[in-house]
């Protein structure tokens, strides 16, 4: 209890989550406009070409064109007519698809019949053109590896084939193909290096604006928003020379995101991102004191609070995740940096750009080869047919009791308050 009291934001976060659970489980009438033809007006913020339909994000609506003939461009201001589908009526067997869409910020799904262009938003058009340039240039330079590169930079993991996704899942490296704190941290380090450090207020503003534009361009999913917010607060703390408590910072971000969208608590990507960060903040130091190998310590620390989520939602446990992460994580920064350099040089010297891309391609192929071999091992992944929620609850109770015990022990050892609040 003392541990909670010295971190009041953690108490507020817990209360916010409880209120969100109550609010999102209140049954309200949901038949209004369902299956009716409605009209919406908004700006096309993103476009995703699926096999059976084109999907557009228009404000807080997800719009699908099953004819694949409308071809609206990102940045168009449009008036759309179509059949409205209530998100409260989208349960698919044991998966609540409607609640999932709510967790990423949507209010409804629209099957488009027709649209009328009203104008153009130059802001979203520029972001859309930039995203298209990155995606298409990577496809030209990296060929078969372009989907992996685009998942690293643009978060477009849906383009990866089933075998690739299964390989990452079985080896416990799926976090690599989903934009997270690892990716945003790498990008921020690059930006900071280019502008010569965050030693001026205008540089901090520049970094914040650039990383925020990047977030909007790739979709601003809950996990992306969490990771980018965390990185920005970290740099602000460094800039104003203030000590930062990671758990309080994470709690503050969680409070804002949950108030903004109570359904975010059901988003698995957000759960994994949030718990992985909390787990690293708390356990990394203890583990690294013993192991003293950063990548192993990070992997073990992040798994402590995320393993039950993986076990319950994905019905399996990747046994060899530590080995797999040792293979891939140290190279992610290099792969991202070389891909960005090849994108920039493509407009200056295609030959040099291709040379860098070829070297990068070789590294990616080597990683794929090793991960594929690991994923084929009989003991690499343990499948679980009927995961139990009871086991998850017992696990978290045990871990959180241990965390409280450790905190009370540390507080007792620090009675002289020399180390104080921060470690």
LUMDOPA-845809 format. One record per residue (C-alpha): x, y, z. Coordinates in steps of 0.5 Angstrom, whole numbers, plus 2048, in hexadecimal, padded with zeros to 3 digits. Example, Ala and Ser with C-alpha at 12.3 -4.5 7.8 and 13.67 -1.06 7.14 Angstrom:
BEGIN
<px = 819	py = 7F7	pz = 810>
<px = 81B	py = 7FE	pz = 80E>
***
This chain:
BEGIN
<px = 800	py = 800	pz = 800>
<px = 806	py = 805	pz = 802>
<px = 808	py = 803	pz = 7FB>
<px = 802	py = 806	pz = 7F8>
<px = 801	py = 80C	pz = 7FC>
<px = 808	py = 80E	pz = 7FA>
<px = 806	py = 80D	pz = 7F2>
<px = 7FF	py = 811	pz = 7F3>
<px = 7FE	py = 810	pz = 7EB>
<px = 7FF	py = 809	pz = 7EB>
<px = 7F8	py = 809	pz = 7F0>
<px = 7F5	py = 80E	pz = 7EB>
<px = 7F6	py = 809	pz = 7E5>
<px = 7F4	py = 803	pz = 7E9>
<px = 7ED	py = 807	pz = 7EB>
<px = 7ED	py = 809	pz = 7E4>
<px = 7ED	py = 802	pz = 7E1>
<px = 7E8	py = 800	pz = 7E6>
<px = 7E3	py = 805	pz = 7E4>
<px = 7E5	py = 803	pz = 7DC>
<px = 7E3	py = 7FC	pz = 7DE>
<px = 7DC	py = 7FE	pz = 7E1>
<px = 7DB	py = 803	pz = 7DB>
<px = 7DC	py = 7FF	pz = 7D5>
<px = 7D8	py = 7F9	pz = 7D8>
<px = 7D2	py = 7FD	pz = 7D9>
<px = 7CD	py = 7FB	pz = 7D4>
<px = 7CA	py = 800	pz = 7D0>
<px = 7C5	py = 800	pz = 7CA>
<px = 7C9	py = 7FF	pz = 7C4>
<px = 7C4	py = 7FE	pz = 7BE>
<px = 7C4	py = 805	pz = 7BC>
<px = 7C6	py = 806	pz = 7B5>
<px = 7C8	py = 7FF	pz = 7B5>
<px = 7C8	py = 7FC	pz = 7AD>
<px = 7C5	py = 803	pz = 7AB>
<px = 7C8	py = 807	pz = 7A6>
<px = 7CB	py = 80D	pz = 7A9>
<px = 7CF	py = 813	pz = 7A6>
<px = 7D6	py = 815	pz = 7A9>
<px = 7DB	py = 81B	pz = 7A8>
<px = 7E2	py = 81B	pz = 7A9>
<px = 7E9	py = 81A	pz = 7A7>
<px = 7ED	py = 814	pz = 7A4>
<px = 7F2	py = 813	pz = 7AA>
<px = 7F5	py = 80D	pz = 7A7>
<px = 7F4	py = 807	pz = 7A2>
<px = 7F5	py = 800	pz = 7A3>
<px = 7F4	py = 7FB	pz = 79D>
<px = 7F2	py = 7F4	pz = 79F>
<px = 7F1	py = 7EE	pz = 79A>
<px = 7E9	py = 7EF	pz = 79A>
<px = 7E8	py = 7F6	pz = 79C>
<px = 7EB	py = 7FD	pz = 79C>
<px = 7EB	py = 800	pz = 7A3>
<px = 7EB	py = 807	pz = 7A5>
<px = 7EC	py = 80B	pz = 7AC>
<px = 7E7	py = 811	pz = 7AC>
<px = 7E7	py = 814	pz = 7B2>
<px = 7E4	py = 80F	pz = 7B7>
<px = 7E1	py = 80B	pz = 7B2>
<px = 7E4	py = 805	pz = 7AE>
<px = 7E1	py = 805	pz = 7A7>
<px = 7E2	py = 7FF	pz = 7A3>
<px = 7E1	py = 7FE	pz = 79B>
<px = 7E0	py = 7F7	pz = 799>
<px = 7E0	py = 7F9	pz = 791>
<px = 7E7	py = 7FC	pz = 792>
<px = 7E5	py = 801	pz = 78D>
<px = 7E4	py = 807	pz = 790>
<px = 7EC	py = 809	pz = 791>
<px = 7EB	py = 80F	pz = 796>
<px = 7F2	py = 812	pz = 798>
<px = 7F5	py = 813	pz = 79E>
<px = 7F3	py = 81B	pz = 7A0>
<px = 7EC	py = 81B	pz = 79C>
<px = 7E7	py = 81F	pz = 7A0>
<px = 7E1	py = 81A	pz = 79E>
<px = 7D9	py = 819	pz = 79F>
<px = 7D8	py = 812	pz = 79F>
<px = 7D1	py = 80E	pz = 79F>
<px = 7D1	py = 807	pz = 7A1>
<px = 7CE	py = 801	pz = 7A6>
<px = 7D0	py = 803	pz = 7AD>
<px = 7D2	py = 7FD	pz = 7B2>
<px = 7D2	py = 7FD	pz = 7B9>
<px = 7D8	py = 7FB	pz = 7BD>
<px = 7D4	py = 7F8	pz = 7C2>
<px = 7D1	py = 7F3	pz = 7BE>
<px = 7D8	py = 7F0	pz = 7BB>
<px = 7DA	py = 7EA	pz = 7C0>
<px = 7DD	py = 7E4	pz = 7BC>
<px = 7DD	py = 7DE	pz = 7C0>
<px = 7E2	py = 7DF	pz = 7C6>
<px = 7E4	py = 7E6	pz = 7C3>
<px = 7E1	py = 7ED	pz = 7C4>
<px = 7E3	py = 7F0	pz = 7BD>
<px = 7DE	py = 7F6	pz = 7BF>
<px = 7E2	py = 7F7	pz = 7C5>
<px = 7E8	py = 7F7	pz = 7C2>
<px = 7E7	py = 7FC	pz = 7BD>
<px = 7E4	py = 800	pz = 7C3>
<px = 7EB	py = 7FF	pz = 7C6>
<px = 7EF	py = 802	pz = 7C1>
<px = 7EA	py = 808	pz = 7C0>
<px = 7E5	py = 807	pz = 7BB>
<px = 7DD	py = 808	pz = 7BD>
<px = 7DA	py = 805	pz = 7B7>
<px = 7DB	py = 801	pz = 7B0>
<px = 7D9	py = 803	pz = 7AA>
<px = 7D8	py = 7FF	pz = 7A3>
<px = 7D9	py = 804	pz = 79E>
<px = 7D4	py = 805	pz = 798>
<px = 7D6	py = 80B	pz = 795>
<px = 7DA	py = 812	pz = 797>
<px = 7DB	py = 819	pz = 795>
<px = 7E1	py = 81D	pz = 795>
<px = 7E1	py = 823	pz = 799>
<px = 7E8	py = 826	pz = 799>
<px = 7EF	py = 824	pz = 79B>
<px = 7F3	py = 824	pz = 7A2>
<px = 7FA	py = 826	pz = 7A0>
<px = 7FC	py = 823	pz = 7A7>
<px = 7F9	py = 81C	pz = 7A6>
<px = 7FB	py = 81C	pz = 79F>
<px = 802	py = 81E	pz = 7A0>
<px = 803	py = 818	pz = 7A5>
<px = 7FF	py = 813	pz = 7A1>
<px = 804	py = 815	pz = 79B>
<px = 80A	py = 814	pz = 7A0>
<px = 807	py = 80D	pz = 7A2>
<px = 806	py = 80B	pz = 79B>
<px = 80D	py = 80D	pz = 799>
<px = 810	py = 809	pz = 79F>
<px = 80C	py = 803	pz = 79E>
<px = 80D	py = 803	pz = 796>
<px = 815	py = 805	pz = 796>
<px = 816	py = 7FF	pz = 79B>
<px = 812	py = 7FA	pz = 797>
<px = 817	py = 7FC	pz = 791>
<px = 81D	py = 7FC	pz = 795>
<px = 81C	py = 7F6	pz = 799>
<px = 817	py = 7F2	pz = 795>
<px = 815	py = 7EC	pz = 79A>
<px = 818	py = 7EF	pz = 7A0>
<px = 814	py = 7F5	pz = 79F>
<px = 80E	py = 7F3	pz = 7A3>
<px = 812	py = 7F2	pz = 7A9>
<px = 815	py = 7F9	pz = 7A8>
<px = 80F	py = 7FC	pz = 7A7>
<px = 80C	py = 7F9	pz = 7AE>
<px = 812	py = 7FB	pz = 7B1>
<px = 812	py = 802	pz = 7AF>
<px = 80A	py = 803	pz = 7AD>
<px = 807	py = 7FE	pz = 7B2>
<px = 804	py = 7FA	pz = 7AC>
<px = 805	py = 7F3	pz = 7AF>
<px = 7FE	py = 7F1	pz = 7AB>
<px = 802	py = 7F1	pz = 7A5>
<px = 806	py = 7EB	pz = 7A7>
<px = 804	py = 7E4	pz = 7A5>
<px = 802	py = 7DF	pz = 7AA>
<px = 808	py = 7DB	pz = 7AA>
<px = 80C	py = 7E1	pz = 7AC>
<px = 807	py = 7E3	pz = 7B2>
<px = 807	py = 7DC	pz = 7B4>
<px = 80F	py = 7DC	pz = 7B5>
<px = 80F	py = 7E3	pz = 7B9>
<px = 80A	py = 7E0	pz = 7BD>
<px = 80D	py = 7D9	pz = 7BF>
<px = 814	py = 7DD	pz = 7C0>
<px = 811	py = 7E2	pz = 7C5>
<px = 813	py = 7E8	pz = 7C0>
<px = 80C	py = 7EA	pz = 7BE>
<px = 80E	py = 7F1	pz = 7C2>
<px = 813	py = 7F2	pz = 7BC>
<px = 80E	py = 7F3	pz = 7B7>
<px = 809	py = 7F7	pz = 7BB>
<px = 80B	py = 7FF	pz = 7BC>
<px = 80D	py = 7FF	pz = 7C3>
<px = 812	py = 803	pz = 7C8>
<px = 818	py = 7FF	pz = 7C5>
<px = 816	py = 802	pz = 7BE>
<px = 814	py = 809	pz = 7C0>
<px = 81A	py = 809	pz = 7C5>
<px = 81F	py = 807	pz = 7BF>
<px = 81C	py = 80D	pz = 7BB>
<px = 81C	py = 812	pz = 7C0>
<px = 824	py = 810	pz = 7C1>
<px = 825	py = 811	pz = 7BA>
<px = 821	py = 818	pz = 7BA>
<px = 825	py = 81A	pz = 7C0>
<px = 82C	py = 819	pz = 7BD>
<px = 82A	py = 81C	pz = 7B6>
<px = 828	py = 823	pz = 7BA>
<px = 82E	py = 822	pz = 7BF>
<px = 82A	py = 820	pz = 7C5>
<px = 824	py = 823	pz = 7C9>
<px = 828	py = 829	pz = 7CC>
<px = 823	py = 82F	pz = 7C9>
<px = 81C	py = 830	pz = 7CA>
<px = 81B	py = 830	pz = 7C3>
<px = 81E	py = 82A	pz = 7C2>
<px = 819	py = 827	pz = 7C7>
<px = 813	py = 82A	pz = 7C3>
<px = 816	py = 827	pz = 7BD>
<px = 817	py = 820	pz = 7BF>
<px = 810	py = 820	pz = 7C2>
<px = 80D	py = 823	pz = 7BC>
<px = 811	py = 81E	pz = 7B7>
<px = 80F	py = 818	pz = 7BC>
<px = 808	py = 81A	pz = 7BC>
<px = 807	py = 81B	pz = 7B5>
<px = 80A	py = 814	pz = 7B4>
<px = 805	py = 811	pz = 7B9>
<px = 7FF	py = 814	pz = 7B5>
<px = 802	py = 811	pz = 7AE>
<px = 803	py = 80A	pz = 7B1>
<px = 7FC	py = 80A	pz = 7B4>
<px = 7FC	py = 80C	pz = 7BB>
<px = 7FA	py = 805	pz = 7BE>
<px = 7FA	py = 805	pz = 7C6>
<px = 801	py = 801	pz = 7C6>
<px = 804	py = 807	pz = 7C2>
<px = 801	py = 80C	pz = 7C6>
<px = 803	py = 809	pz = 7CC>
<px = 80A	py = 808	pz = 7CA>
<px = 80B	py = 80F	pz = 7C7>
<px = 808	py = 813	pz = 7CD>
<px = 80D	py = 80F	pz = 7D1>
<px = 813	py = 811	pz = 7CD>
<px = 811	py = 818	pz = 7CC>
<px = 810	py = 819	pz = 7D4>
<px = 817	py = 816	pz = 7D5>
<px = 81A	py = 81B	pz = 7D1>
<px = 816	py = 821	pz = 7D4>
<px = 819	py = 81E	pz = 7DB>
<px = 820	py = 81E	pz = 7D8>
<px = 81F	py = 825	pz = 7D5>
<px = 81D	py = 828	pz = 7DB>
<px = 822	py = 824	pz = 7DF>
<px = 81D	py = 821	pz = 7E4>
<px = 81D	py = 81A	pz = 7E7>
<px = 817	py = 815	pz = 7E4>
<px = 814	py = 80F	pz = 7E7>
<px = 812	py = 80A	pz = 7E1>
<px = 80C	py = 807	pz = 7E5>
<px = 809	py = 80E	pz = 7E6>
<px = 80A	py = 810	pz = 7DF>
<px = 807	py = 80A	pz = 7DC>
<px = 801	py = 80B	pz = 7E1>
<px = 800	py = 812	pz = 7DF>
<px = 800	py = 810	pz = 7D7>
<px = 7FB	py = 80A	pz = 7D9>
<px = 7F6	py = 80F	pz = 7DD>
<px = 7F6	py = 814	pz = 7D7>
<px = 7F5	py = 80E	pz = 7D2>
<px = 7F0	py = 80A	pz = 7D6>
<px = 7EC	py = 811	pz = 7D7>
<px = 7EC	py = 812	pz = 7D0>
<px = 7EA	py = 80B	pz = 7CE>
<px = 7E7	py = 807	pz = 7D3>
<px = 7E7	py = 801	pz = 7CE>
<px = 7EF	py = 801	pz = 7CE>
<px = 7F0	py = 7FD	pz = 7D4>
<px = 7ED	py = 7F7	pz = 7CF>
<px = 7F2	py = 7F8	pz = 7CA>
<px = 7F7	py = 7F2	pz = 7CA>
<px = 7FD	py = 7F6	pz = 7C7>
<px = 7FC	py = 7FC	pz = 7CC>
<px = 7FC	py = 7F7	pz = 7D2>
<px = 802	py = 7F4	pz = 7CF>
<px = 806	py = 7FA	pz = 7CE>
<px = 804	py = 7FD	pz = 7D5>
<px = 805	py = 7F7	pz = 7D9>
<px = 80C	py = 7F6	pz = 7D5>
<px = 80E	py = 7FD	pz = 7D7>
<px = 80C	py = 7FC	pz = 7DE>
<px = 810	py = 7F5	pz = 7DE>
<px = 816	py = 7F8	pz = 7DB>
<px = 816	py = 7FE	pz = 7E0>
<px = 815	py = 7FA	pz = 7E6>
<px = 819	py = 7F4	pz = 7E5>
<px = 81E	py = 7F5	pz = 7E0>
<px = 823	py = 7F8	pz = 7E5>
<px = 822	py = 7F2	pz = 7EA>
<px = 823	py = 7ED	pz = 7E4>
<px = 829	py = 7F1	pz = 7E1>
<px = 82D	py = 7F1	pz = 7E8>
<px = 82D	py = 7E9	pz = 7E7>
<px = 82E	py = 7E8	pz = 7E0>
<px = 831	py = 7EE	pz = 7DD>
<px = 82F	py = 7ED	pz = 7D6>
<px = 82B	py = 7F3	pz = 7D4>
<px = 827	py = 7EF	pz = 7CF>
<px = 825	py = 7E9	pz = 7D3>
<px = 823	py = 7ED	pz = 7D9>
<px = 81F	py = 7F2	pz = 7D5>
<px = 81B	py = 7EB	pz = 7D2>
<px = 81B	py = 7E8	pz = 7D8>
<px = 818	py = 7EE	pz = 7DC>
<px = 813	py = 7F0	pz = 7D6>
<px = 810	py = 7E9	pz = 7D6>
<px = 80F	py = 7E9	pz = 7DE>
<px = 808	py = 7ED	pz = 7DD>
<px = 806	py = 7EB	pz = 7D6>
<px = 807	py = 7E4	pz = 7D6>
<px = 800	py = 7E3	pz = 7D9>
<px = 7FD	py = 7E7	pz = 7D4>
<px = 800	py = 7E3	pz = 7CE>
<px = 7FE	py = 7DD	pz = 7D1>
<px = 7F7	py = 7DE	pz = 7D2>
<px = 7F6	py = 7E2	pz = 7CB>
<px = 7FB	py = 7DE	pz = 7C7>
<px = 7FA	py = 7D8	pz = 7CA>
<px = 801	py = 7D6	pz = 7CA>
<px = 808	py = 7D8	pz = 7CD>
<px = 80E	py = 7D9	pz = 7C9>
<px = 814	py = 7D5	pz = 7CD>
<px = 81A	py = 7D8	pz = 7C9>
<px = 818	py = 7DF	pz = 7C9>
<px = 81E	py = 7E1	pz = 7CD>
<px = 823	py = 7DE	pz = 7C7>
<px = 81E	py = 7E0	pz = 7C2>
<px = 81F	py = 7E7	pz = 7C5>
<px = 826	py = 7E7	pz = 7C5>
<px = 827	py = 7E5	pz = 7BE>
<px = 822	py = 7EB	pz = 7BC>
<px = 822	py = 7F1	pz = 7C0>
<px = 829	py = 7F3	pz = 7C0>
<px = 828	py = 7F4	pz = 7B8>
<px = 821	py = 7F8	pz = 7B8>
<px = 825	py = 7FE	pz = 7B9>
<px = 829	py = 7FD	pz = 7B4>
<px = 824	py = 7FB	pz = 7AF>
<px = 820	py = 801	pz = 7B0>
<px = 825	py = 806	pz = 7AF>
<px = 828	py = 802	pz = 7A9>
<px = 821	py = 802	pz = 7A6>
<px = 820	py = 80A	pz = 7A8>
<px = 827	py = 80B	pz = 7A4>
<px = 825	py = 807	pz = 79E>
<px = 81E	py = 80B	pz = 79E>
<px = 822	py = 812	pz = 79E>
<px = 827	py = 810	pz = 799>
<px = 822	py = 80D	pz = 794>
<px = 821	py = 814	pz = 792>
<px = 828	py = 816	pz = 792>
<px = 82C	py = 810	pz = 78F>
<px = 828	py = 809	pz = 78E>
<px = 82E	py = 805	pz = 78D>
<px = 831	py = 807	pz = 794>
<px = 82A	py = 806	pz = 797>
<px = 829	py = 7FF	pz = 794>
<px = 830	py = 7FD	pz = 796>
<px = 82E	py = 7FF	pz = 79E>
<px = 827	py = 7FB	pz = 79C>
<px = 82B	py = 7F5	pz = 79A>
<px = 82F	py = 7F5	pz = 7A0>
<px = 829	py = 7F6	pz = 7A5>
<px = 825	py = 7F1	pz = 7A1>
<px = 82B	py = 7EC	pz = 7A2>
<px = 82A	py = 7ED	pz = 7AA>
<px = 823	py = 7EC	pz = 7A9>
<px = 823	py = 7E6	pz = 7A6>
<px = 828	py = 7E3	pz = 7AB>
<px = 824	py = 7E5	pz = 7B0>
<px = 81E	py = 7E2	pz = 7AD>
<px = 822	py = 7DB	pz = 7AC>
<px = 824	py = 7DB	pz = 7B3>
<px = 81D	py = 7DC	pz = 7B6>
<px = 819	py = 7D7	pz = 7B1>
<px = 81E	py = 7D2	pz = 7B3>
<px = 81C	py = 7D3	pz = 7BA>
<px = 815	py = 7D3	pz = 7B9>
<px = 815	py = 7CC	pz = 7B6>
<px = 818	py = 7CA	pz = 7BD>
<px = 813	py = 7C5	pz = 7C0>
<px = 814	py = 7C8	pz = 7C7>
<px = 814	py = 7D0	pz = 7C4>
<px = 80D	py = 7D1	pz = 7C5>
<px = 808	py = 7CE	pz = 7CA>
<px = 801	py = 7CE	pz = 7C8>
<px = 7FB	py = 7CE	pz = 7CD>
<px = 7F4	py = 7CC	pz = 7CB>
<px = 7F0	py = 7CF	pz = 7D1>
<px = 7F4	py = 7D5	pz = 7D4>
<px = 7F1	py = 7D6	pz = 7DB>
<px = 7EF	py = 7DD	pz = 7DE>
<px = 7F0	py = 7DA	pz = 7E5>
<px = 7F7	py = 7D9	pz = 7E4>
<px = 7F8	py = 7E0	pz = 7E1>
<px = 7F5	py = 7E3	pz = 7E7>
<px = 7F9	py = 7DF	pz = 7EC>
<px = 800	py = 7E1	pz = 7E8>
<px = 7FE	py = 7E8	pz = 7E8>
<px = 7FC	py = 7E8	pz = 7F0>
<px = 803	py = 7E4	pz = 7F1>
<px = 807	py = 7E9	pz = 7ED>
<px = 804	py = 7EF	pz = 7F0>
<px = 805	py = 7ED	pz = 7F7>
<px = 80C	py = 7EC	pz = 7F6>
<px = 80D	py = 7F3	pz = 7F3>
<px = 80A	py = 7F6	pz = 7F9>
<px = 80E	py = 7F1	pz = 7FD>
<px = 814	py = 7F4	pz = 7FA>
<px = 812	py = 7FB	pz = 7FA>
<px = 811	py = 7FB	pz = 801>
<px = 818	py = 7F7	pz = 802>
<px = 81B	py = 7FD	pz = 7FE>
<px = 818	py = 802	pz = 802>
<px = 81A	py = 7FF	pz = 809>
<px = 821	py = 7FF	pz = 806>
<px = 821	py = 806	pz = 804>
<px = 81E	py = 809	pz = 80B>
<px = 824	py = 80F	pz = 80A>
<px = 820	py = 811	pz = 804>
<px = 827	py = 812	pz = 800>
<px = 824	py = 80E	pz = 7FA>
<px = 81D	py = 811	pz = 7FB>
<px = 818	py = 810	pz = 7F6>
<px = 81C	py = 80F	pz = 7F0>
<px = 820	py = 809	pz = 7EF>
***
